[in-house]
């Protein structure tokens, strides 16, 4: 395969996914990782992409206004979400009063929870059901149900959260960006996330690597307000803004 053809395929894949790894490109193009690294270096010099540790990202990051259906999001990065969920669940103790935000990343932690006496509050319909099936004590806040994410949102949800003080909170996010912080496309969902997050003694955001360098319309927290749990940090600089917990870090 000629270098120009490789470059085109790399850039096409990057345009689709916004973030790619060396291993992923090597497997997809059936080319050695050393060749891929050289190609990424060349494309970085041409300013067609940004080379990062272990891969590359699109120039200027990505902007997204779409909140995909739960069924679509649940099929993305299942292995990473399971690892992230396992680490997040290990942080919960029996004495905790926990908030779990609606989302597929936070939902992935439920199977690993080993704190039978902890109390859980959530705005996620699917999450509440799974917690109850585990025999855990669950409180679901009231409000309007958002069909796309099965999340409870709206002014009733916000008012319902105002009486609580959580020891720990676990949140999903659509985007993580240096300037925008943590963001989501829906203003109603962002308000609920914000109201819950400021009521947590410790707040954690669960995010697979695809969420980094992505900005969506509404910010709900700055990076300094929560610790990020991710599988592998592929972008430099975020550790200066917030604490990062990498589950695949050796």
Backbone as JSON, one array per atom type, in Angstrom:
{
  "sequence": "XXXXXXXXXXXXXXXXXXXXXXXXXXXXXXXXXXXXXXXXXXXXXXXXXXXXXXXXXXXXXXXXXXXXXXXXXXXXXXXXXXXXXXXXXXXXXXXXXXXXXXXXXXXXXXXXXXXXXXXXXXXXXXXXXXXXXXXXXXXXXXXXXXXXXXXXXXXXXXXXXXXXXXXXXXXXXXXXXXXXXXXXXXXXXXXXXXXXXXXXXXXXXXXXXXXXXXXXXXXXXXXXXXXXXXXXXXXXXXXXXXXXXXXXXX",
  "N": [[0.84, -1.2, 0.0], [0.65, 2.15, -0.92], [2.13, 5.12, 0.5], [0.54, 7.45, 0.33], [-1.98, 6.37, 0.05], [-2.24, 5.02, 2.47], [-2.18, 7.22, 4.21], [-4.57, 8.48, 3.5], [-6.47, 6.59, 4.29], [-5.99, 6.51, 7.02], [-6.66, 9.13, 7.8], [-9.32, 9.16, 7.03], [-10.44, 7.29, 8.79], [-9.91, 8.6, 11.16], [-11.47, 10.86, 10.86], [-13.96, 9.72, 11.16], [-13.92, 8.66, 13.77], [-12.59, 10.42, 15.44], [-10.65, 9.96, 17.38], [-7.92, 7.76, 17.37], [-6.05, 4.72, 17.84], [-2.67, 3.44, 17.67], [-2.51, 0.66, 17.57], [-5.12, -0.04, 16.8], [-5.25, 1.11, 14.2], [-3.21, -0.32, 12.97], [-4.25, -2.91, 12.93], [-6.6, -2.53, 11.44], [-5.67, -1.62, 8.95], [-3.9, -3.55, 8.33], [-1.12, -3.28, 8.68], [2.19, -2.81, 9.91], [2.83, -1.74, 13.29], [4.99, -0.03, 13.63], [5.2, 1.2, 11.13], [2.79, 2.55, 11.06], [3.2, 4.38, 13.15], [5.23, 5.97, 12.05], [3.81, 7.04, 9.91], [1.88, 8.54, 11.28], [3.52, 10.41, 12.48], [4.45, 11.78, 10.24], [2.03, 12.84, 9.24], [1.33, 14.42, 11.36], [3.33, 16.37, 11.27], [2.57, 17.6, 8.96], [0.39, 18.79, 9.9], [-2.12, 17.61, 9.77], [-3.27, 16.0, 11.56], [-3.26, 15.39, 15.13], [-0.67, 14.08, 16.84], [-0.67, 11.82, 19.48], [-0.01, 10.22, 22.67], [0.3, 6.91, 21.97], [-1.38, 7.02, 19.78], [-3.56, 9.02, 17.7], [-5.29, 12.17, 17.32], [-8.07, 14.08, 16.03], [-7.52, 17.25, 14.5], [-8.06, 20.05, 16.49], [-9.94, 18.76, 17.99], [-13.27, 17.53, 18.63], [-16.71, 18.32, 17.91], [-19.89, 17.79, 19.14], [-23.39, 17.49, 18.81], [-25.24, 15.63, 19.2], [-27.17, 13.29, 21.01], [-26.95, 10.08, 21.4], [-29.05, 7.12, 21.05], [-29.67, 4.91, 23.83], [-29.29, 2.18, 23.27], [-27.48, 2.25, 21.15], [-25.21, 3.5, 22.28], [-24.54, 1.72, 24.3], [-23.29, -0.35, 23.03], [-20.8, 0.52, 22.38], [-17.34, 0.52, 22.99], [-17.33, -1.66, 24.98], [-15.54, -3.29, 26.51], [-13.75, -1.44, 27.63], [-15.55, 0.1, 29.14], [-16.41, -1.81, 30.98], [-14.06, -2.29, 32.45], [-13.61, 0.27, 33.51], [-15.98, 0.59, 34.95], [-15.68, -1.45, 36.84], [-13.51, -0.51, 38.37], [-14.63, 1.87, 39.36], [-16.79, 0.88, 40.9], [-15.39, -0.38, 42.91], [-14.74, 1.65, 44.62], [-16.83, 2.17, 46.28], [-18.17, 2.02, 49.5], [-19.75, 0.34, 52.3], [-20.87, 2.27, 53.98], [-21.52, 4.38, 52.4], [-23.43, 7.0, 50.79], [-24.72, 7.17, 47.8], [-24.68, 8.73, 44.61], [-25.71, 7.87, 41.39], [-25.36, 8.66, 38.15], [-27.43, 8.75, 35.2], [-26.61, 6.71, 32.4], [-24.59, 4.82, 30.05], [-21.95, 4.22, 30.74], [-21.86, 4.56, 33.53], [-23.78, 2.71, 34.16], [-22.44, 0.36, 33.65], [-20.98, -0.15, 35.9], [-22.55, -1.32, 37.82], [-22.81, -4.15, 38.02], [-20.54, -4.82, 39.39], [-20.64, -3.85, 41.96], [-20.07, -4.17, 45.38], [-21.22, -3.59, 47.93], [-23.41, -4.02, 50.03], [-24.84, -2.57, 51.96], [-24.81, 0.07, 51.32], [-26.48, 3.06, 50.19], [-28.33, 4.07, 47.37], [-28.91, 6.66, 45.03], [-30.49, 7.67, 42.06], [-30.96, 8.99, 38.72], [-31.45, 7.43, 36.64], [-33.41, 5.27, 34.84], [-32.91, 2.62, 33.9], [-30.66, 2.02, 35.4], [-31.65, 2.13, 38.04], [-33.38, -0.08, 38.01], [-31.55, -2.22, 37.67], [-30.02, -1.98, 39.99], [-31.91, -2.52, 41.97], [-32.47, -5.18, 41.36], [-30.15, -6.34, 42.24], [-30.6, -6.36, 44.87], [-30.18, -4.06, 46.31], [-30.57, -0.99, 48.19], [-32.51, 1.54, 46.84], [-33.14, 4.8, 45.62], [-35.07, 6.6, 43.43], [-35.11, 9.6, 41.66], [-37.76, 11.94, 41.04], [-39.51, 13.16, 38.08], [-39.43, 14.24, 34.62], [-39.2, 11.78, 32.08], [-36.56, 11.22, 29.89], [-36.64, 9.94, 26.78], [-34.52, 9.14, 25.01], [-32.22, 8.61, 26.55], [-33.26, 7.38, 28.78], [-33.25, 8.79, 31.14], [-34.13, 10.63, 34.07], [-35.25, 13.9, 34.09], [-35.54, 17.54, 34.32], [-37.31, 20.17, 36.18], [-38.52, 19.11, 38.48], [-36.86, 16.95, 39.06], [-34.48, 18.31, 39.65], [-35.27, 19.84, 41.89], [-35.82, 17.74, 43.61], [-33.3, 16.73, 44.15], [-32.12, 18.58, 45.81], [-32.29, 18.21, 48.54], [-30.46, 16.34, 49.24], [-27.24, 15.0, 50.27], [-24.46, 13.73, 49.09], [-22.04, 11.16, 49.65], [-20.43, 10.09, 47.69], [-20.33, 10.43, 44.14], [-21.12, 9.31, 40.86], [-20.62, 9.91, 37.5], [-21.65, 10.22, 34.07], [-20.48, 11.43, 30.87], [-20.66, 13.32, 27.83], [-18.68, 14.72, 26.61], [-15.27, 15.76, 27.08], [-13.24, 18.42, 27.65], [-10.58, 20.83, 27.53], [-11.32, 23.56, 27.8], [-14.18, 23.6, 27.86], [-14.75, 21.79, 29.83], [-16.6, 19.22, 31.45], [-19.23, 18.04, 29.49], [-22.54, 17.92, 27.94], [-25.09, 17.2, 25.47], [-27.76, 18.0, 26.07], [-29.54, 20.53, 27.64], [-31.36, 20.19, 29.81], [-30.6, 17.74, 30.93], [-28.0, 18.37, 31.61], [-28.39, 20.24, 33.67], [-29.44, 18.65, 35.71], [-27.3, 16.9, 36.15], [-25.43, 18.77, 37.06], [-26.63, 19.75, 39.43], [-26.64, 17.45, 41.02], [-23.89, 16.84, 41.11], [-22.65, 18.94, 42.53], [-23.43, 18.36, 45.04], [-21.99, 16.3, 46.0], [-19.5, 14.86, 48.04], [-17.27, 13.62, 47.01], [-16.67, 13.45, 43.61], [-16.88, 11.57, 40.64], [-16.08, 11.09, 37.24], [-16.92, 8.92, 34.73], [-15.35, 7.76, 31.9], [-14.68, 6.63, 28.66], [-11.83, 6.56, 26.39], [-12.71, 7.88, 24.02], [-14.2, 10.08, 24.71], [-12.62, 12.22, 25.29], [-11.23, 15.42, 24.35], [-13.51, 16.3, 23.16], [-16.26, 18.4, 22.64], [-19.45, 19.33, 23.74], [-22.77, 20.9, 23.58], [-23.54, 21.91, 26.25], [-22.01, 22.7, 29.26], [-21.48, 21.01, 32.37], [-19.78, 20.86, 34.49], [-16.53, 21.91, 35.63], [-13.21, 20.7, 34.86], [-11.7, 20.47, 37.16], [-13.49, 19.83, 39.14], [-14.13, 17.18, 39.44], [-12.95, 13.79, 39.62], [-11.48, 11.88, 37.05], [-12.23, 8.71, 35.77], [-10.82, 6.49, 33.66], [-9.97, 4.26, 30.93], [-7.5, 4.42, 29.55], [-5.37, 7.16, 29.36], [-5.04, 9.08, 26.61], [-4.37, 11.58, 25.83], [-2.32, 14.41, 26.35], [-1.95, 16.66, 29.12], [-4.43, 16.79, 30.46], [-4.15, 15.74, 32.98], [-3.13, 17.82, 34.39], [-5.24, 19.43, 34.95], [-7.12, 18.0, 36.39], [-7.59, 15.14, 38.58], [-6.6, 11.97, 37.42], [-7.64, 8.68, 36.99], [-6.35, 5.87, 35.78], [-7.3, 2.83, 34.52], [-5.94, 0.97, 33.02], [-3.33, 1.56, 33.37], [0.07, 0.83, 33.65]],
  "CA": [[0.0, 0.0, 0.0], [1.43, 3.37, -1.02], [1.99, 5.99, 1.67], [-0.6, 8.35, 0.13], [-3.19, 5.58, 0.31], [-2.29, 4.82, 3.92], [-2.55, 8.51, 4.81], [-5.99, 8.73, 3.24], [-7.25, 5.67, 5.13], [-5.83, 6.95, 8.41], [-7.44, 10.36, 7.98], [-10.74, 8.8, 6.92], [-10.82, 6.66, 10.06], [-9.85, 9.64, 12.18], [-12.65, 11.7, 10.66], [-15.12, 8.98, 11.66], [-13.86, 8.34, 15.19], [-11.98, 11.57, 16.12], [-9.48, 9.48, 18.11], [-7.54, 6.41, 16.95], [-4.83, 4.22, 18.44], [-1.74, 2.8, 16.75], [-2.91, -0.75, 17.46], [-6.36, -0.07, 16.02], [-4.92, 1.38, 12.8], [-2.4, -1.44, 12.49], [-5.14, -4.05, 12.66], [-7.56, -2.17, 10.41], [-5.0, -1.47, 7.66], [-3.0, -4.7, 8.16], [0.2, -2.69, 8.52], [2.92, -2.88, 11.17], [2.68, -0.58, 14.17], [6.1, 0.9, 13.39], [4.84, 1.98, 9.94], [1.7, 3.46, 11.46], [3.79, 5.47, 13.94], [5.91, 6.87, 11.11], [2.77, 7.76, 9.16], [1.28, 9.53, 12.18], [4.51, 11.48, 12.65], [4.43, 12.58, 9.0], [0.77, 13.57, 9.17], [1.39, 15.43, 12.42], [4.18, 17.45, 10.76], [1.76, 18.29, 7.95], [-0.73, 19.38, 10.65], [-3.38, 16.99, 9.36], [-3.77, 15.38, 12.77], [-2.42, 15.64, 16.31], [-0.13, 12.84, 17.37], [-0.75, 11.72, 20.94], [0.57, 8.99, 23.2], [-0.41, 5.7, 21.58], [-2.31, 7.18, 18.65], [-3.71, 10.36, 17.13], [-6.62, 12.77, 17.43], [-8.38, 15.05, 14.99], [-7.1, 18.62, 14.8], [-9.1, 20.87, 17.09], [-10.91, 17.97, 18.72], [-14.55, 17.29, 17.96], [-17.89, 18.97, 18.49], [-21.04, 16.92, 18.93], [-24.66, 17.99, 19.33], [-26.16, 14.5, 19.18], [-27.22, 12.38, 22.14], [-27.4, 8.85, 20.76], [-29.91, 6.21, 21.79], [-28.98, 4.06, 24.79], [-28.91, 0.92, 22.63], [-26.28, 2.49, 20.35], [-24.08, 3.82, 23.15], [-24.18, 0.56, 25.11], [-22.45, -1.25, 22.23], [-19.51, 1.15, 22.13], [-16.28, 0.35, 23.98], [-17.81, -2.47, 26.11], [-14.44, -3.75, 27.36], [-13.27, -0.29, 28.4], [-16.57, 0.46, 30.11], [-16.4, -2.82, 32.04], [-12.89, -2.03, 33.3], [-13.87, 1.52, 34.22], [-17.04, 0.31, 35.92], [-15.11, -2.27, 37.93], [-12.72, 0.37, 39.24], [-15.55, 2.79, 40.03], [-17.54, 0.14, 41.91], [-14.5, -0.71, 44.03], [-14.61, 2.83, 45.48], [-18.04, 2.3, 47.11], [-18.16, 1.32, 50.78], [-21.07, 0.11, 52.88], [-21.41, 3.46, 54.65], [-21.69, 5.46, 51.43], [-24.7, 7.45, 50.23], [-24.14, 7.29, 46.47], [-25.47, 9.14, 43.44], [-25.26, 7.31, 40.11], [-25.94, 9.39, 37.02], [-27.87, 7.93, 34.08], [-25.64, 6.58, 31.33], [-24.1, 3.46, 29.85], [-20.69, 4.04, 31.46], [-22.19, 4.36, 34.94], [-24.54, 1.45, 34.26], [-21.5, -0.75, 33.6], [-20.37, -0.39, 37.21], [-23.49, -1.93, 38.75], [-22.54, -5.57, 38.21], [-19.35, -4.99, 40.23], [-20.84, -3.25, 43.28], [-20.01, -5.12, 46.5], [-21.48, -2.81, 49.15], [-24.84, -4.28, 50.22], [-25.52, -1.65, 52.89], [-24.79, 1.43, 50.77], [-27.76, 3.54, 49.67], [-28.1, 4.63, 46.06], [-29.89, 7.56, 44.42], [-30.18, 7.76, 40.64], [-31.96, 9.51, 37.8], [-31.44, 6.5, 35.52], [-34.41, 4.22, 34.96], [-32.27, 1.32, 33.73], [-29.77, 1.83, 36.53], [-32.48, 1.83, 39.21], [-33.86, -1.46, 37.87], [-30.45, -3.16, 37.91], [-29.65, -1.9, 41.41], [-32.94, -3.23, 42.73], [-32.29, -6.62, 41.11], [-29.03, -6.78, 43.07], [-31.02, -6.34, 46.26], [-29.66, -2.86, 46.96], [-31.56, 0.04, 48.5], [-32.45, 2.49, 45.74], [-34.07, 5.91, 45.55], [-35.04, 7.22, 42.11], [-35.69, 10.94, 41.76], [-38.92, 12.14, 40.17], [-39.39, 14.15, 37.01], [-39.76, 13.82, 33.26], [-38.29, 10.77, 31.54], [-36.02, 11.52, 28.56], [-36.65, 8.64, 26.11], [-33.26, 8.77, 24.36], [-31.27, 8.09, 27.54], [-33.98, 6.83, 29.94], [-32.87, 9.58, 32.31], [-35.14, 11.53, 34.64], [-34.74, 15.27, 34.01], [-36.55, 18.56, 34.56], [-37.27, 20.94, 37.42], [-38.84, 18.23, 39.6], [-35.65, 16.2, 39.38], [-33.55, 19.24, 40.28], [-35.79, 20.13, 43.23], [-35.7, 16.54, 44.42], [-31.9, 16.52, 44.53], [-31.64, 19.64, 46.69], [-32.29, 17.8, 49.94], [-29.48, 15.28, 49.44], [-25.8, 15.26, 50.4], [-23.89, 12.44, 48.75], [-20.63, 10.95, 49.97], [-19.76, 9.88, 46.41], [-21.2, 10.49, 42.96], [-20.51, 8.78, 39.65], [-21.29, 10.61, 36.41], [-21.26, 10.04, 32.69], [-20.31, 12.68, 30.14], [-20.53, 13.18, 26.38], [-17.45, 15.34, 26.16], [-14.28, 16.28, 28.03], [-12.46, 19.39, 26.89], [-9.85, 21.73, 28.41], [-12.06, 24.79, 28.04], [-15.59, 23.36, 28.17], [-14.89, 20.88, 30.96], [-17.48, 18.1, 31.17], [-20.41, 18.59, 28.82], [-23.56, 17.03, 27.4], [-25.87, 17.98, 24.49], [-29.09, 18.39, 26.52], [-29.54, 21.46, 28.78], [-32.1, 19.64, 30.94], [-29.77, 16.72, 31.56], [-26.85, 19.06, 32.19], [-28.81, 20.86, 34.94], [-29.56, 17.58, 36.71], [-25.93, 16.48, 36.45], [-24.8, 19.82, 37.85], [-27.24, 19.79, 40.75], [-26.17, 16.29, 41.76], [-22.44, 16.86, 41.3], [-22.24, 19.89, 43.57], [-23.87, 17.8, 46.32], [-21.14, 15.14, 46.28], [-18.2, 15.11, 48.67], [-16.32, 13.19, 45.99], [-17.34, 13.22, 42.33], [-16.08, 10.84, 39.66], [-16.64, 11.02, 35.9], [-16.49, 7.71, 34.05], [-15.25, 8.12, 30.48], [-13.75, 5.92, 27.79], [-10.96, 7.54, 25.71], [-13.35, 8.62, 22.93], [-14.87, 11.27, 25.23], [-11.64, 13.31, 25.45], [-11.1, 16.36, 23.23], [-14.84, 16.44, 22.57], [-17.07, 19.46, 23.26], [-20.87, 19.32, 23.39], [-23.31, 22.24, 23.81], [-23.77, 22.44, 27.6], [-21.09, 22.25, 30.32], [-22.09, 20.82, 33.69], [-18.74, 20.96, 35.53], [-15.16, 22.1, 35.2], [-12.39, 19.51, 35.05], [-11.2, 20.43, 38.54], [-14.55, 19.49, 40.08], [-14.35, 15.74, 39.52], [-11.85, 12.92, 39.21], [-11.84, 11.09, 35.87], [-11.84, 7.3, 35.7], [-10.78, 6.11, 32.25], [-9.15, 3.07, 30.71], [-6.14, 4.87, 29.23], [-5.32, 8.57, 28.96], [-4.3, 9.2, 25.36], [-4.1, 12.99, 25.56], [-1.51, 15.08, 27.36], [-2.42, 17.92, 29.67], [-5.62, 16.69, 31.3], [-3.74, 15.45, 34.36], [-2.82, 19.1, 35.04], [-6.5, 20.07, 35.29], [-7.89, 17.17, 37.3], [-6.99, 13.85, 38.89], [-6.95, 10.95, 36.45], [-7.45, 7.31, 37.42], [-6.28, 5.04, 34.58], [-7.42, 1.43, 34.93], [-4.97, 0.17, 32.25], [-1.97, 2.09, 33.57], [0.98, -0.18, 34.2]],
  "C": [[0.88, 1.25, 0.0], [1.16, 4.28, 0.18], [0.78, 6.92, 1.53], [-1.92, 7.63, 0.42], [-3.35, 5.32, 1.8], [-2.75, 6.09, 4.61], [-4.05, 8.75, 4.68], [-6.86, 7.85, 4.13], [-7.16, 6.06, 6.6], [-6.71, 8.17, 8.69], [-8.94, 10.1, 7.89], [-11.23, 8.19, 8.23], [-10.84, 7.68, 11.19], [-11.05, 10.58, 12.07], [-13.9, 11.05, 11.22], [-15.11, 8.88, 13.18], [-13.27, 9.45, 16.06], [-10.73, 11.19, 16.91], [-9.18, 8.06, 17.66], [-6.24, 6.02, 17.66], [-3.96, 3.57, 17.38], [-2.16, 1.35, 16.51], [-4.15, -0.9, 16.59], [-6.07, 0.13, 14.53], [-4.11, 0.23, 12.18], [-3.27, -2.62, 12.1], [-6.08, -3.75, 11.49], [-6.92, -2.12, 9.02], [-4.06, -2.62, 7.34], [-1.57, -4.24, 7.86], [0.88, -2.72, 9.89], [2.74, -1.6, 11.99], [3.8, 0.44, 13.96], [5.82, 1.78, 12.16], [3.75, 2.99, 10.28], [2.28, 4.64, 12.24], [4.51, 6.47, 13.04], [4.9, 7.69, 10.32], [2.14, 8.85, 10.02], [2.23, 10.7, 12.4], [4.51, 12.39, 11.42], [3.18, 13.43, 8.91], [0.69, 14.67, 10.23], [2.22, 16.63, 11.95], [3.44, 18.26, 9.7], [0.53, 18.95, 8.55], [-2.1, 18.88, 10.15], [-4.02, 16.21, 10.5], [-2.85, 15.76, 13.92], [-1.97, 14.31, 16.87], [-0.16, 12.88, 18.89], [-0.13, 10.41, 21.37], [-0.29, 7.79, 22.78], [-1.33, 5.84, 20.39], [-2.35, 8.59, 18.11], [-5.13, 10.85, 17.35], [-6.81, 13.78, 16.3], [-7.93, 16.44, 15.42], [-8.29, 19.4, 15.36], [-10.15, 20.09, 17.84], [-12.19, 17.81, 17.91], [-15.66, 18.04, 18.66], [-19.09, 18.11, 18.15], [-22.29, 17.53, 19.55], [-25.67, 16.87, 19.46], [-26.03, 13.68, 20.45], [-27.8, 11.07, 21.62], [-28.28, 8.01, 21.67], [-29.05, 5.32, 22.7], [-28.48, 2.78, 24.13], [-27.66, 1.08, 21.77], [-25.06, 2.69, 21.24], [-23.62, 2.61, 23.96], [-23.28, -0.42, 24.37], [-21.07, -0.68, 21.93], [-18.56, 0.94, 23.3], [-16.73, -0.49, 25.18], [-16.7, -2.93, 27.06], [-13.92, -2.62, 28.24], [-14.27, 0.09, 29.48], [-16.61, -0.53, 31.27], [-15.23, -2.59, 33.0], [-13.09, -0.78, 34.15], [-14.92, 1.32, 35.3], [-16.55, -0.49, 37.1], [-14.33, -1.41, 38.9], [-13.63, 1.31, 40.03], [-16.29, 2.09, 41.16], [-16.69, -0.18, 43.13], [-14.33, 0.45, 45.01], [-15.78, 2.98, 46.44], [-17.93, 1.43, 48.35], [-19.58, 1.2, 51.33], [-21.7, 1.35, 53.5], [-21.73, 4.59, 53.68], [-23.16, 5.72, 51.06], [-24.35, 7.93, 48.83], [-25.14, 7.8, 45.44], [-24.86, 8.49, 42.21], [-26.06, 7.97, 38.99], [-26.37, 8.42, 35.92], [-26.8, 7.88, 33.0], [-25.12, 5.16, 31.21], [-22.78, 3.2, 30.57], [-20.95, 3.78, 32.94], [-22.98, 3.06, 35.13], [-23.6, 0.25, 34.3], [-20.89, -1.07, 34.96], [-21.27, -1.23, 38.13], [-23.18, -3.39, 39.04], [-21.38, -5.82, 39.17], [-19.52, -4.46, 41.65], [-20.89, -4.34, 44.36], [-20.15, -4.37, 47.82], [-22.97, -2.91, 49.46], [-25.57, -3.3, 51.12], [-25.47, -0.19, 52.42], [-26.18, 1.77, 50.23], [-27.49, 4.3, 48.38], [-29.26, 5.52, 45.61], [-29.5, 7.7, 42.95], [-31.3, 8.45, 39.88], [-32.05, 8.62, 36.57], [-32.45, 5.38, 35.72], [-33.78, 2.83, 34.87], [-31.36, 1.01, 34.92], [-30.54, 1.46, 37.79], [-32.94, 0.38, 39.17], [-32.76, -2.46, 38.19], [-29.99, -3.15, 39.37], [-30.64, -2.67, 42.28], [-32.79, -4.74, 42.57], [-31.11, -7.19, 41.89], [-29.39, -6.79, 44.56], [-30.54, -5.13, 47.03], [-30.79, -1.86, 47.22], [-31.41, 1.18, 47.51], [-33.53, 3.55, 45.88], [-33.96, 6.5, 44.14], [-35.75, 8.57, 42.2], [-36.83, 11.08, 40.75], [-38.67, 13.19, 39.12], [-39.8, 13.56, 35.68], [-38.73, 12.82, 32.75], [-37.87, 11.17, 30.12], [-35.86, 10.19, 27.81], [-35.29, 8.2, 25.55], [-32.29, 8.11, 25.33], [-31.92, 7.39, 28.72], [-33.57, 7.51, 31.24], [-34.04, 10.43, 32.77], [-34.55, 12.93, 34.69], [-35.85, 16.25, 34.39], [-36.47, 19.17, 35.95], [-37.62, 20.09, 38.63], [-37.63, 17.42, 40.03], [-34.64, 17.08, 40.12], [-33.99, 19.56, 41.71], [-35.63, 18.93, 44.15], [-34.29, 16.29, 44.91], [-31.44, 17.47, 45.63], [-31.62, 19.27, 48.17], [-31.19, 16.8, 50.27], [-28.05, 15.8, 49.57], [-25.11, 13.91, 50.23], [-22.43, 12.34, 49.18], [-19.82, 10.76, 48.69], [-20.77, 9.94, 45.28], [-20.44, 10.04, 41.73], [-21.31, 9.27, 38.44], [-20.77, 10.16, 35.05], [-21.1, 11.4, 32.04], [-20.23, 12.38, 28.65], [-19.22, 13.75, 25.87], [-16.58, 15.78, 27.32], [-13.33, 17.17, 27.24], [-11.79, 20.36, 27.87], [-10.66, 22.96, 28.78], [-13.49, 24.55, 28.5], [-15.78, 22.48, 29.39], [-15.7, 19.66, 30.56], [-18.78, 18.65, 30.58], [-21.32, 17.5, 28.27], [-24.44, 17.84, 26.44], [-27.15, 18.59, 25.03], [-29.03, 19.32, 27.73], [-30.25, 20.91, 30.02], [-31.28, 18.59, 31.69], [-28.55, 17.34, 32.23], [-27.2, 19.68, 33.55], [-28.92, 19.82, 36.04], [-28.18, 17.09, 37.12], [-25.27, 17.49, 37.38], [-25.32, 19.82, 39.28], [-26.77, 18.62, 41.61], [-24.69, 16.38, 42.08], [-22.01, 17.79, 42.43], [-22.65, 19.41, 44.96], [-23.08, 16.56, 46.71], [-19.85, 15.56, 46.97], [-17.08, 14.72, 47.73], [-17.09, 12.87, 44.72], [-16.38, 12.57, 41.35], [-16.82, 10.85, 38.31], [-16.05, 9.81, 35.2], [-16.5, 7.96, 32.55], [-14.25, 7.24, 29.75], [-12.95, 6.96, 27.0], [-11.62, 8.36, 24.62], [-14.01, 9.92, 23.41], [-13.93, 12.47, 25.35], [-11.5, 14.12, 24.16], [-12.41, 16.46, 22.45], [-15.61, 17.5, 23.36], [-18.51, 19.3, 22.79], [-21.51, 20.59, 23.94], [-23.34, 22.77, 25.24], [-22.79, 21.85, 28.62], [-21.86, 22.06, 31.63], [-21.07, 20.83, 34.82], [-17.4, 21.26, 34.88], [-14.33, 20.86, 35.52], [-11.92, 19.36, 36.49], [-12.23, 19.95, 39.55], [-14.79, 17.99, 40.24], [-13.09, 14.99, 39.11], [-12.33, 12.04, 38.05], [-11.35, 9.66, 36.05], [-11.94, 6.89, 34.24], [-9.91, 4.88, 32.09], [-7.7, 3.45, 30.43], [-6.19, 6.3, 28.76], [-4.43, 8.7, 27.74], [-3.87, 10.62, 25.06], [-3.31, 13.61, 26.69], [-2.21, 16.33, 27.87], [-3.6, 17.8, 30.62], [-5.26, 16.43, 32.76], [-3.36, 16.73, 35.11], [-4.1, 19.79, 35.55], [-7.3, 19.3, 36.34], [-7.13, 15.89, 37.61], [-7.51, 12.81, 37.9], [-6.66, 9.58, 37.05], [-7.51, 6.43, 36.17], [-6.3, 3.56, 34.97], [-6.41, 0.53, 34.2], [-3.53, 0.64, 32.46], [-1.1, 1.05, 34.24], [1.96, 0.46, 35.17]]
}
